Amino acid sequence: MHNLDVIQEEIGLCFTIDRSLPGRGYLALLQKAVQYADRAGFSFAWVMEAADVKQNPTIIQSTLSVQTKRIALRGQCLSPDRRDAIRSVEDWSIVDNLSNGRIGVMVAADFDEAMNRHVAELRGLWKGESVKRMNGVGKEVELKVFPRPLQKELPIWVCMTAAHDETAFKKAGELGVHILVTPDLHSAEKTVQYRKAAKEQGRVAWLVDPGYGNLSADGVNEIAFKVDLSWGEARVINCLENLAASLKSMNPA
């Protein structure tokens, strides 16, 4: 059992999905696990798909949004080559309304001009700005998202990897996105670069295995425990129960 009462970070979960999982089985387990996390007091739940999983994340999130009451729900935003930004924002706006403003999204951390445009367009559409697109008869029209989301700002995250140096962390801060990083890739220098560029507004989350040891680090706002749904129901639920017991000791009734 973790001694979570010695740390100040928010505690949440990151559920991973891959193609080895049978559709009906993993979906039922995911729903059961996220509902449990909501009742147990975890702050957030990520649903992360492997690269070979090609589905619309908002379909899963819309289901979870009406089955939970308080936990923040986060998922991947499809890249513009797979789904137009206006469609992505409209889908996530619906989930934001269903969840009463509890969603957050992750975008690909390429840190190139295409990423800058994508993030800017997502934010603009979320705030009610219009974009120009060609309609079915080849005429340019202006489009807006409906329904409007509840949150004023779209929480955007990126997952930092070994390929990202201090310059990339600085770019993440300049772009105003939050970062998810594993402890082995986290360093004080990188965090300082990120924090300075983000003007102290960005959030840093650690992505860790349930058995990871030292959970306290400067500049970290959140701890996300990885839960692999391929473990099967018994192991997943046991893991959640152990983490929940630690969380309860951190926040006794």
Number of C-alpha atoms within 10 A of each C-alpha: 13 19 15 20 13 10 16 15 20 15 22 24 24 22 21 16 21 18 13 9 14 10 10 8 13 18 15 11 17 20 17 15 20 26 17 17 24 20 13 17 16 23 18 24 25 25 19 19 17 10 9 9 12 12 10 16 20 22 12 16 24 20 14 21 25 12 15 18 14 17 23 19 25 23 25 20 24 22 15 15 7 11 13 13 21 22 14 21 28 20 22 27 25 20 26 25 18 20 24 16 20 20 28 22 20 22 19 16 17 14 16 9 9 11 17 12 11 17 19 13 18 20 19 18 24 25 17 16 14 16 15 10 13 11 10 7 6 8 8 11 11 11 15 18 21 16 15 19 25 19 17 12 12 24 16 23 26 19 16 20 15 10 7 15 12 15 13 19 23 20 17 25 25 17 18 21 24 21 23 22 20 17 15 11 14 20 13 11 11 18 20 18 20 30 21 15 19 21 12 13 13 21 19 21 24 24 21 20 14 17 11 11 10 10 18 15 15 9 18 20 17 21 26 26 23 20 23 16 21 19 11 13 17 8 14 18 19 11 17 21 16 14 23 21 16 16 21 16 13 16 11 6 5
